């Protein structure tokens, strides 16, 4: 698994797209439409498909776990940030703090086929389908899942 490592030099943001949805799995179709409209022409077909799966898993995990005890009206903010060499997807939530790195280390039988395992499949797919993965806690008590995909 590749965890995101911030670069010391600030890269120039080329484009940014934002969307806010409720904490409802039904909003996934809206998210797919938004992602297709803004990212499909930037990525190769394979990278687009991989990012779409990672986005779906990240959003689903936010609804099911990070926001499980919050109102369905709690907003989830999404961003697509386009840089010269990569595309970054950010999913912002209001849930409890979560340690992605420790969770990935402790996932049972991480190298097994994710379809054969109970639990952790979404994290495994996000890790496999992105080039960098990070989950951070911000100073305003929000969390941000960062999915980075190199543009080929």
Buried (B, 14 or more C-beta within 10 A) or exposed (E): BEEBEEEEEEEEEEEEBEBEBBBBEEBBEEBBEBBEEBBEEBBEEEBBEBBBBBBBBBBEBBBEBBBEEBEEEBEBBBBBBBBEEBBBBBBBBBBEEBEBEEEBEEBEEBEEEBEEBEEBBBBBBBBBBBBBBBBBEEEEEEBBBBBBBEBE
